Amino acid sequence: MDSEFDYNQVYETNVKHDSDEGSLSPLTFLILVGLLLVIGLACMYSASFPEAVKRNLPHYYFFIRQLAFAVLGIVAAFIVNLIPFRFYKYAIVPLLLFSVFSMLMTSFTPFGITINGARRWLELPYLPAFQPSEVVKFSMILFLSHYLSNPEYRKNRLKFFSTLFFSIVLFSLMIVNQRAYTNMILFLIITAAILIAGRVRLKYIITTLIFLSVPSAYILLGEGYRVRRIASFLFPKLDPSGLGYQTGMAINAIREGGFVGKGLGEGSYKYGLLPEVQNDFIFANIVEELGWVGAIFIILLFCFLALIGLRSAQRISRNNMFLSLLAIGITTSITAQVILNIAVVTGLLPPTGIPLSFFSQGGTNLFITLIECGILYKIIKTSVVDDML
């Protein structure tokens, strides 16, 4: 085997599908993404129109904004689907550099925007505000998939581990510095999934996590309000109307939704009882309005999406490790985010801000998610690669 895969052969080669997968896997994936996108936009509108009216904006303001990002994401997904895989590696360095500079600009320049005590958004002239951490996750998925799939990089163990260690630690600390702790957990889950699938030694992974635990704990516990937030999460009865209020209201909304819900648009907690419900706590509104029947249906859609993504990764792992790791990273990024969001809304994790894929208001997350889905769809259509360099 030569040192580097020929990405030119990945998509243009003979496309074959295993008999147990059937020819409908790509179509099934598109249907799943389409359903999640349509249902997500409907639920986001239902959750957001009271907030829009409260701000003296048109009731459809947040919906139109989300729809615009959805259209842009679909166009971008179509474009990346047309680009041969061999060109993907050329985007890695520019994306990583953009990630570093945008994270630094968010933290240390006036272009960074602070919302609810967290400085996670960057607003440049003539561009809508976006979250650089979303670009970081995508960049690292692409970088790690390429780096771990090339056997040349493994010949020098010290250099191999140092590169992995430096890149993971750098971006993890940048995310933590923006007070995006759940985002850092998501970032580490994605990274760990790719490292494990890429057969990186467990001692390297553990060493990196141990090193990160010290500065992360220092930043997390360095200010009083963070300690109070942790205490409020562990002992919610100590401060039911303070830091634990949002989680308490979310659980009440879920409880009132019951099995079948109140009906789409009929929820009451979005009228001020549950602040910013269209964002990270939209799952509570979903259960209140659609009940556990609707929530379970949505969760099943995500489960089927994850199943298709992981099976496609397994199917091509022997012939193209790059595409296999890319599929694992993207699938983990989408599904782990869903799990973490639901865990936050149901009180299993402290509320630190993690969107629900396809549903939460947030153009950057939806845009990146649709690009990832475009790449994953392209991978699903590519089952066997005949040639590797």
DRENDO-1510 file (C-alpha; in Angstrom, 1 decimal, always signed):
<recs>
REC; n; res; u; v; w
REC; 1; MET; +0.0; +0.0; +0.0 .
REC; 2; ASP; +1.3; +3.4; -0.9 .
REC; 3; SER; +1.4; +6.3; +1.4 .
REC; 4; GLU; -1.8; +8.2; +0.4 .
REC; 5; PHE; -5.2; +7.3; -0.9 .
REC; 6; ASP; -6.2; +8.4; -4.4 .
REC; 7; TYR; -9.3; +10.4; -3.7 .
REC; 8; ASN; -9.9; +10.8; -7.4 .
REC; 9; GLN; -10.9; +7.1; -7.5 .
REC; 10; VAL; -13.3; +7.2; -4.6 .
REC; 11; TYR; -16.4; +8.5; -6.2 .
REC; 12; GLU; -15.8; +7.8; -9.8 .
REC; 13; THR; -15.0; +4.1; -9.3 .
REC; 14; ASN; -17.4; +1.2; -9.7 .
REC; 15; VAL; -20.1; +1.8; -7.1 .
REC; 16; LYS; -21.3; -1.5; -5.5 .
REC; 17; HIS; -23.7; -2.1; -2.7 .
REC; 18; ASP; -23.8; -5.1; -0.5 .
REC; 19; SER; -26.9; -7.2; -1.0 .
REC; 20; ASP; -28.0; -6.8; +2.6 .
REC; 21; GLU; -27.9; -3.0; +2.2 .
REC; 22; GLY; -30.2; -2.8; -0.8 .
REC; 23; SER; -30.2; +0.0; -3.4 .
REC; 24; LEU; -32.4; +2.2; -1.3 .
REC; 25; SER; -29.9; +3.2; +1.4 .
REC; 26; PRO; -29.0; +6.5; -0.3 .
REC; 27; LEU; -32.6; +7.3; -1.0 .
REC; 28; THR; -33.6; +6.3; +2.6 .
REC; 29; PHE; -30.9; +8.6; +3.9 .
REC; 30; LEU; -32.3; +11.5; +1.9 .
REC; 31; ILE; -35.8; +10.8; +3.1 .
REC; 32; LEU; -34.6; +10.8; +6.7 .
REC; 33; VAL; -32.7; +14.1; +6.3 .
REC; 34; GLY; -35.7; +15.6; +4.5 .
REC; 35; LEU; -38.1; +14.5; +7.3 .
REC; 36; LEU; -35.9; +15.8; +10.0 .
REC; 37; LEU; -35.4; +19.1; +8.2 .
REC; 38; VAL; -39.2; +19.7; +7.5 .
REC; 39; ILE; -40.3; +18.6; +11.0 .
REC; 40; GLY; -37.4; +20.6; +12.5 .
REC; 41; LEU; -38.5; +23.8; +10.7 .
REC; 42; ALA; -42.1; +23.3; +11.7 .
REC; 43; CYS; -41.2; +22.7; +15.4 .
REC; 44; MET; -38.8; +25.6; +15.4 .
REC; 45; TYR; -41.5; +28.0; +14.1 .
REC; 46; SER; -44.0; +26.7; +16.7 .
REC; 47; ALA; -41.5; +27.3; +19.5 .
REC; 48; SER; -40.1; +30.6; +18.2 .
REC; 49; PHE; -43.1; +32.8; +17.1 .
REC; 50; PRO; -44.0; +33.9; +20.7 .
REC; 51; GLU; -40.4; +35.2; +21.2 .
REC; 52; ALA; -40.6; +37.0; +17.8 .
REC; 53; VAL; -43.8; +38.7; +18.7 .
REC; 54; LYS; -42.4; +39.6; +22.1 .
REC; 55; ARG; -39.5; +41.4; +20.4 .
REC; 56; ASN; -42.0; +43.3; +18.1 .
REC; 57; LEU; -40.8; +41.2; +15.1 .
REC; 58; PRO; -42.9; +39.4; +12.5 .
REC; 59; HIS; -44.1; +36.1; +13.9 .
REC; 60; TYR; -42.2; +34.2; +11.1 .
REC; 61; TYR; -38.9; +36.1; +11.7 .
REC; 62; PHE; -36.9; +33.2; +13.2 .
REC; 63; PHE; -38.5; +30.7; +10.9 .
REC; 64; ILE; -37.5; +32.7; +7.8 .
REC; 65; ARG; -34.0; +33.1; +9.1 .
REC; 66; GLN; -33.7; +29.4; +9.8 .
REC; 67; LEU; -35.2; +28.6; +6.4 .
REC; 68; ALA; -32.6; +30.8; +4.7 .
REC; 69; PHE; -29.8; +28.8; +6.3 .
REC; 70; ALA; -31.5; +25.6; +5.4 .
REC; 71; VAL; -31.6; +26.6; +1.7 .
REC; 72; LEU; -28.0; +27.7; +1.9 .
REC; 73; GLY; -27.1; +24.4; +3.6 .
REC; 74; ILE; -28.9; +22.4; +0.9 .
REC; 75; VAL; -27.1; +24.3; -1.9 .
REC; 76; ALA; -23.7; +23.7; -0.1 .
REC; 77; ALA; -24.5; +20.0; +0.4 .
REC; 78; PHE; -25.3; +19.7; -3.3 .
REC; 79; ILE; -21.9; +21.4; -4.2 .
REC; 80; VAL; -19.8; +19.2; -1.9 .
REC; 81; ASN; -21.6; +16.2; -3.4 .
REC; 82; LEU; -20.2; +17.2; -6.8 .
REC; 83; ILE; -16.7; +17.7; -5.6 .
REC; 84; PRO; -14.4; +14.6; -6.0 .
REC; 85; PHE; -13.1; +13.2; -2.7 .
REC; 86; ARG; -9.5; +13.8; -3.8 .
REC; 87; PHE; -10.1; +17.6; -3.4 .
REC; 88; TYR; -11.3; +17.3; +0.2 .
REC; 89; LYS; -7.8; +17.1; +1.6 .
REC; 90; TYR; -6.9; +20.5; +0.1 .
REC; 91; ALA; -9.6; +22.1; +2.2 .
REC; 92; ILE; -8.2; +20.8; +5.5 .
REC; 93; VAL; -5.4; +23.4; +6.1 .
REC; 94; PRO; -7.5; +26.4; +5.1 .
REC; 95; LEU; -10.4; +25.2; +7.3 .
REC; 96; LEU; -8.1; +24.6; +10.3 .
REC; 97; LEU; -6.5; +28.1; +9.9 .
REC; 98; PHE; -9.9; +29.6; +9.5 .
REC; 99; SER; -11.0; +27.8; +12.7 .
REC; 100; VAL; -8.1; +29.1; +14.7 .
REC; 101; PHE; -8.4; +32.7; +13.6 .
REC; 102; SER; -12.2; +32.8; +14.0 .
REC; 103; MET; -12.0; +31.3; +17.5 .
REC; 104; LEU; -9.3; +33.9; +18.4 .
REC; 105; MET; -11.3; +36.7; +16.9 .
REC; 106; THR; -14.3; +35.6; +18.9 .
REC; 107; SER; -12.4; +35.6; +22.2 .
REC; 108; PHE; -10.2; +38.6; +21.8 .
REC; 109; THR; -11.7; +41.1; +19.3 .
REC; 110; PRO; -14.7; +43.4; +19.3 .
REC; 111; PHE; -16.3; +41.2; +16.6 .
REC; 112; GLY; -17.0; +38.5; +19.3 .
REC; 113; ILE; -20.5; +38.6; +20.6 .
REC; 114; THR; -21.4; +37.7; +24.2 .
REC; 115; ILE; -24.9; +36.2; +24.8 .
REC; 116; ASN; -26.0; +35.0; +28.2 .
REC; 117; GLY; -22.4; +35.2; +29.6 .
REC; 118; ALA; -20.9; +33.1; +26.8 .
REC; 119; ARG; -18.7; +34.6; +24.1 .
REC; 120; ARG; -19.3; +32.1; +21.3 .
REC; 121; TRP; -20.5; +34.1; +18.3 .
REC; 122; LEU; -18.5; +36.0; +15.7 .
REC; 123; GLU; -20.1; +38.8; +13.7 .
REC; 124; LEU; -18.0; +40.1; +10.8 .
REC; 125; PRO; -19.0; +43.0; +8.5 .
REC; 126; TYR; -21.6; +42.0; +5.8 .
REC; 127; LEU; -21.9; +38.5; +7.3 .
REC; 128; PRO; -24.5; +37.0; +9.7 .
REC; 129; ALA; -23.2; +36.0; +13.1 .
REC; 130; PHE; -22.0; +32.5; +13.3 .
REC; 131; GLN; -20.4; +30.1; +15.9 .
REC; 132; PRO; -16.7; +29.2; +15.0 .
REC; 133; SER; -16.9; +26.1; +17.2 .
REC; 134; GLU; -19.2; +24.5; +14.6 .
REC; 135; VAL; -16.5; +25.0; +12.0 .
REC; 136; VAL; -13.9; +23.6; +14.4 .
REC; 137; LYS; -15.8; +20.3; +14.8 .
REC; 138; PHE; -16.2; +19.9; +11.0 .
REC; 139; SER; -12.6; +20.8; +10.4 .
REC; 140; MET; -11.3; +18.3; +12.9 .
REC; 141; ILE; -13.5; +15.5; +11.5 .
REC; 142; LEU; -11.9; +16.1; +8.1 .
REC; 143; PHE; -8.4; +16.5; +9.5 .
REC; 144; LEU; -8.4; +13.5; +11.7 .
REC; 145; SER; -10.0; +11.3; +9.0 .
REC; 146; HIS; -7.3; +12.2; +6.6 .
REC; 147; TYR; -4.4; +12.1; +9.1 .
REC; 148; LEU; -5.3; +8.7; +10.6 .
REC; 149; SER; -6.0; +7.1; +7.2 .
REC; 150; ASN; -2.5; +7.8; +5.9 .
REC; 151; PRO; +0.0; +5.2; +7.1 .
REC; 152; GLU; +2.9; +7.5; +6.3 .
REC; 153; TYR; +2.1; +9.6; +9.3 .
REC; 154; ARG; +2.3; +6.7; +11.7 .
REC; 155; LYS; +5.9; +5.8; +10.9 .
REC; 156; ASN; +7.2; +8.4; +13.4 .
REC; 157; ARG; +5.3; +7.7; +16.6 .
REC; 158; LEU; +6.4; +10.8; +18.5 .
REC; 159; LYS; +5.5; +13.1; +15.6 .
REC; 160; PHE; +2.2; +11.2; +15.0 .
REC; 161; PHE; +1.1; +11.5; +18.7 .
REC; 162; SER; +2.4; +15.1; +19.1 .
REC; 163; THR; +0.3; +16.3; +16.1 .
REC; 164; LEU; -2.8; +14.6; +17.4 .
REC; 165; PHE; -2.2; +15.8; +20.9 .
REC; 166; PHE; -1.5; +19.4; +20.0 .
REC; 167; SER; -4.5; +19.8; +17.6 .
REC; 168; ILE; -7.0; +18.2; +20.0 .
REC; 169; VAL; -5.8; +20.2; +23.1 .
REC; 170; LEU; -5.6; +23.5; +21.2 .
REC; 171; PHE; -9.2; +23.4; +20.0 .
REC; 172; SER; -10.5; +21.9; +23.2 .
REC; 173; LEU; -9.1; +24.7; +25.3 .
REC; 174; MET; -10.3; +27.3; +22.8 .
REC; 175; ILE; -13.9; +25.9; +23.1 .
REC; 176; VAL; -13.6; +25.8; +26.9 .
REC; 177; ASN; -12.4; +29.4; +26.9 .
REC; 178; GLN; -15.7; +30.3; +25.3 .
REC; 179; ARG; -17.6; +28.7; +28.2 .
REC; 180; ALA; -19.0; +26.1; +25.8 .
REC; 181; TYR; -18.5; +23.1; +28.1 .
REC; 182; THR; -21.1; +20.8; +26.5 .
REC; 183; ASN; -19.6; +21.7; +23.1 .
REC; 184; MET; -16.2; +20.6; +24.4 .
REC; 185; ILE; -17.7; +17.3; +25.6 .
REC; 186; LEU; -19.3; +16.8; +22.1 .
REC; 187; PHE; -15.9; +17.7; +20.5 .
REC; 188; LEU; -14.1; +15.1; +22.6 .
REC; 189; ILE; -16.7; +12.5; +21.9 .
REC; 190; ILE; -16.4; +13.0; +18.1 .
REC; 191; THR; -12.6; +13.0; +18.4 .
REC; 192; ALA; -12.5; +9.9; +20.5 .
REC; 193; ALA; -14.8; +8.0; +18.1 .
REC; 194; ILE; -12.5; +8.8; +15.2 .
REC; 195; LEU; -9.4; +8.0; +17.2 .
REC; 196; ILE; -10.8; +4.6; +18.3 .
REC; 197; ALA; -12.0; +3.8; +14.8 .
REC; 198; GLY; -8.6; +4.8; +13.5 .
REC; 199; ARG; -6.9; +2.3; +15.8 .
REC; 200; VAL; -5.0; +4.9; +17.8 .
REC; 201; ARG; -3.6; +3.3; +21.0 .
REC; 202; LEU; -5.8; +3.7; +24.0 .
REC; 203; LYS; -2.9; +5.1; +26.1 .
REC; 204; TYR; -2.6; +8.1; +23.8 .
REC; 205; ILE; -6.3; +8.9; +24.1 .
REC; 206; ILE; -6.2; +8.6; +27.9 .
REC; 207; THR; -3.1; +10.7; +28.1 .
REC; 208; THR; -4.8; +13.5; +26.1 .
REC; 209; LEU; -8.0; +13.4; +28.2 .
REC; 210; ILE; -6.0; +13.5; +31.5 .
REC; 211; PHE; -4.0; +16.5; +30.3 .
REC; 212; LEU; -7.2; +18.3; +29.3 .
REC; 213; SER; -8.9; +17.6; +32.6 .
REC; 214; VAL; -6.6; +19.9; +34.6 .
REC; 215; PRO; -7.0; +23.2; +32.7 .
REC; 216; SER; -10.7; +22.4; +32.0 .
REC; 217; ALA; -11.4; +21.9; +35.7 .
REC; 218; TYR; -9.5; +25.2; +36.5 .
REC; 219; ILE; -11.5; +27.2; +33.9 .
REC; 220; LEU; -14.8; +25.5; +35.0 .
REC; 221; LEU; -14.3; +26.2; +38.7 .
REC; 222; GLY; -12.4; +29.5; +38.3 .
REC; 223; GLU; -15.5; +31.7; +38.7 .
REC; 224; GLY; -18.2; +31.6; +41.4 .
REC; 225; TYR; -21.2; +31.5; +39.1 .
REC; 226; ARG; -19.9; +28.3; +37.5 .
REC; 227; VAL; -19.6; +26.6; +40.9 .
REC; 228; ARG; -23.2; +27.7; +41.7 .
REC; 229; ARG; -24.4; +26.3; +38.4 .
REC; 230; ILE; -22.8; +22.9; +39.2 .
REC; 231; ALA; -24.3; +23.0; +42.7 .
REC; 232; SER; -27.7; +24.0; +41.3 .
REC; 233; PHE; -27.5; +21.0; +38.8 .
REC; 234; LEU; -26.5; +18.5; +41.5 .
REC; 235; PHE; -29.0; +19.9; +44.1 .
REC; 236; PRO; -31.8; +21.6; +42.1 .
REC; 237; LYS; -34.0; +22.0; +45.2 .
REC; 238; LEU; -31.5; +24.4; +46.7 .
REC; 239; ASP; -32.3; +27.0; +44.0 .
REC; 240; PRO; -35.5; +26.1; +42.2 .
REC; 241; SER; -36.1; +29.7; +40.9 .
REC; 242; GLY; -32.5; +30.4; +40.0 .
REC; 243; LEU; -30.0; +28.6; +37.9 .
REC; 244; GLY; -32.1; +25.4; +37.9 .
REC; 245; TYR; -35.2; +27.2; +36.8 .
REC; 246; GLN; -34.9; +26.5; +33.0 .
REC; 247; THR; -34.3; +22.8; +33.5 .
REC; 248; GLY; -37.2; +22.6; +36.0 .
REC; 249; MET; -39.6; +24.3; +33.6 .
REC; 250; ALA; -38.4; +22.0; +30.7 .
REC; 251; ILE; -39.2; +18.9; +32.8 .
REC; 252; ASN; -42.6; +20.3; +33.7 .
REC; 253; ALA; -43.3; +21.0; +30.0 .
REC; 254; ILE; -42.3; +17.4; +29.1 .
REC; 255; ARG; -44.5; +16.1; +31.9 .
REC; 256; GLU; -47.5; +18.0; +30.8 .
REC; 257; GLY; -47.0; +16.9; +27.2 .
REC; 258; GLY; -47.7; +13.3; +28.2 .
REC; 259; PHE; -48.1; +10.6; +25.6 .
REC; 260; VAL; -49.8; +12.4; +22.7 .
REC; 261; GLY; -49.1; +16.1; +23.5 .
REC; 262; LYS; -51.2; +19.2; +23.3 .
REC; 263; GLY; -50.9; +19.6; +19.5 .
REC; 264; LEU; -48.4; +21.4; +17.3 .
REC; 265; GLY; -48.5; +25.1; +18.2 .
REC; 266; GLU; -50.6; +24.6; +21.3 .
REC; 267; GLY; -47.8; +24.5; +23.9 .
REC; 268; SER; -48.0; +27.0; +26.8 .
REC; 269; TYR; -44.4; +27.0; +28.2 .
REC; 270; LYS; -43.0; +28.9; +25.2 .
REC; 271; TYR; -45.0; +32.0; +26.3 .
REC; 272; GLY; -42.4; +33.1; +28.8 .
REC; 273; LEU; -42.3; +30.1; +31.2 .
REC; 274; LEU; -39.4; +28.5; +29.4 .
REC; 275; PRO; -37.0; +31.2; +28.2 .
REC; 276; GLU; -35.4; +30.9; +24.7 .
REC; 277; VAL; -37.3; +27.6; +24.1 .
REC; 278; GLN; -36.6; +27.8; +20.4 .
REC; 279; ASN; -32.9; +27.3; +21.1 .
REC; 280; ASP; -31.3; +24.6; +23.3 .
REC; 281; PHE; -34.5; +23.6; +25.1 .
REC; 282; ILE; -36.7; +23.0; +22.0 .
REC; 283; PHE; -37.0; +19.3; +22.8 .
REC; 284; ALA; -39.2; +20.3; +25.8 .
REC; 285; ASN; -41.5; +22.1; +23.5 .
REC; 286; ILE; -41.6; +19.2; +21.1 .
REC; 287; VAL; -42.6; +16.8; +23.8 .
REC; 288; GLU; -45.2; +19.2; +25.2 .
REC; 289; GLU; -46.8; +19.7; +21.8 .
REC; 290; LEU; -46.3; +16.3; +20.1 .
REC; 291; GLY; -46.0; +14.1; +23.2 .
REC; 292; TRP; -43.7; +11.2; +23.6 .
REC; 293; VAL; -45.2; +9.6; +20.5 .
REC; 294; GLY; -43.8; +12.5; +18.4 .
REC; 295; ALA; -40.6; +12.7; +20.3 .
REC; 296; ILE; -39.9; +8.9; +19.9 .
REC; 297; PHE; -40.7; +9.2; +16.2 .
REC; 298; ILE; -38.1; +12.0; +15.9 .
REC; 299; ILE; -35.5; +10.0; +17.9 .
REC; 300; LEU; -36.1; +6.9; +15.7 .
REC; 301; LEU; -35.4; +9.1; +12.6 .
REC; 302; PHE; -32.0; +10.0; +14.2 .
REC; 303; CYS; -31.4; +6.3; +15.1 .
REC; 304; PHE; -32.0; +5.2; +11.5 .
REC; 305; LEU; -29.8; +8.0; +10.2 .
REC; 306; ALA; -27.0; +6.9; +12.6 .
REC; 307; LEU; -27.5; +3.2; +11.5 .
REC; 308; ILE; -27.1; +4.0; +7.8 .
REC; 309; GLY; -24.1; +6.2; +8.5 .
REC; 310; LEU; -22.3; +3.6; +10.6 .
REC; 311; ARG; -23.1; +0.7; +8.3 .
REC; 312; SER; -21.7; +2.7; +5.3 .
REC; 313; ALA; -18.6; +3.3; +7.3 .
REC; 314; GLN; -18.3; -0.4; +8.1 .
REC; 315; ARG; -19.0; -1.4; +4.5 .
REC; 316; ILE; -16.1; +0.6; +3.0 .
REC; 317; SER; -13.6; +0.4; +6.0 .
REC; 318; ARG; -11.5; -2.3; +4.3 .
REC; 319; ASN; -11.1; -0.4; +1.1 .
REC; 320; ASN; -10.9; +3.3; +2.1 .
REC; 321; MET; -10.2; +4.2; +5.7 .
REC; 322; PHE; -10.5; +7.9; +5.0 .
REC; 323; LEU; -14.1; +7.7; +4.0 .
REC; 324; SER; -14.9; +5.2; +6.8 .
REC; 325; LEU; -13.5; +7.6; +9.4 .
REC; 326; LEU; -15.2; +10.5; +7.8 .
REC; 327; ALA; -18.6; +8.7; +7.9 .
REC; 328; ILE; -18.0; +7.8; +11.6 .
REC; 329; GLY; -17.0; +11.4; +12.5 .
REC; 330; ILE; -20.1; +12.9; +10.8 .
REC; 331; THR; -22.5; +10.3; +12.2 .
REC; 332; THR; -21.1; +10.8; +15.7 .
REC; 333; SER; -21.3; +14.6; +15.4 .
REC; 334; ILE; -25.0; +14.6; +14.5 .
REC; 335; THR; -26.2; +11.8; +16.9 .
REC; 336; ALA; -24.0; +12.6; +19.9 .
REC; 337; GLN; -25.3; +16.2; +19.7 .
REC; 338; VAL; -28.8; +14.9; +19.9 .
REC; 339; ILE; -28.0; +12.7; +22.9 .
REC; 340; LEU; -26.3; +15.6; +24.7 .
REC; 341; ASN; -29.1; +18.0; +24.0 .
REC; 342; ILE; -31.8; +15.6; +25.3 .
REC; 343; ALA; -29.6; +14.9; +28.4 .
REC; 344; VAL; -29.4; +18.6; +29.1 .
REC; 345; VAL; -33.2; +19.2; +28.6 .
REC; 346; THR; -34.1; +16.3; +30.8 .
REC; 347; GLY; -31.7; +17.4; +33.6 .
REC; 348; LEU; -29.0; +14.7; +33.1 .
REC; 349; LEU; -26.4; +17.3; +32.3 .
REC; 350; PRO; -26.1; +21.0; +33.4 .
REC; 351; PRO; -27.5; +23.5; +30.8 .
REC; 352; THR; -24.5; +25.0; +29.0 .
REC; 353; GLY; -25.8; +25.3; +25.5 .
REC; 354; ILE; -26.0; +22.5; +22.9 .
REC; 355; PRO; -28.4; +22.7; +20.0 .
REC; 356; LEU; -30.7; +19.8; +18.8 .
REC; 357; SER; -29.6; +19.0; +15.3 .
REC; 358; PHE; -32.1; +20.1; +12.6 .
REC; 359; PHE; -34.5; +21.6; +15.3 .
REC; 360; SER; -32.8; +24.3; +17.4 .
REC; 361; GLN; -32.6; +27.8; +16.1 .
REC; 362; GLY; -29.1; +28.3; +14.9 .
REC; 363; GLY; -28.1; +28.9; +11.4 .
REC; 364; THR; -24.4; +27.8; +11.7 .
REC; 365; ASN; -25.3; +24.5; +13.2 .
REC; 366; LEU; -28.0; +23.7; +10.6 .
REC; 367; PHE; -25.7; +24.9; +7.8 .
REC; 368; ILE; -22.8; +22.7; +8.9 .
REC; 369; THR; -25.1; +19.7; +9.6 .
REC; 370; LEU; -26.5; +19.8; +6.1 .
REC; 371; ILE; -23.0; +20.0; +4.6 .
REC; 372; GLU; -22.1; +17.0; +6.7 .
REC; 373; CYS; -25.2; +15.2; +5.4 .
REC; 374; GLY; -24.2; +16.0; +1.8 .
REC; 375; ILE; -20.8; +14.4; +2.4 .
REC; 376; LEU; -22.3; +11.4; +4.2 .
REC; 377; TYR; -24.8; +10.9; +1.3 .
REC; 378; LYS; -21.8; +10.9; -1.1 .
REC; 379; ILE; -20.1; +8.3; +1.1 .
REC; 380; ILE; -23.2; +6.1; +1.3 .
REC; 381; LYS; -23.3; +6.0; -2.5 .
REC; 382; THR; -19.7; +4.9; -2.5 .
REC; 383; SER; -19.5; +1.3; -1.2 .
REC; 384; VAL; -16.3; -0.1; -2.7 .
REC; 385; VAL; -13.1; +1.6; -3.8 .
REC; 386; ASP; -11.0; -0.4; -6.3 .
REC; 387; ASP; -7.8; +1.5; -6.1 .
REC; 388; MET; -5.8; +3.0; -3.2 .
REC; 389; LEU; -2.4; +4.6; -3.7 .
</recs>
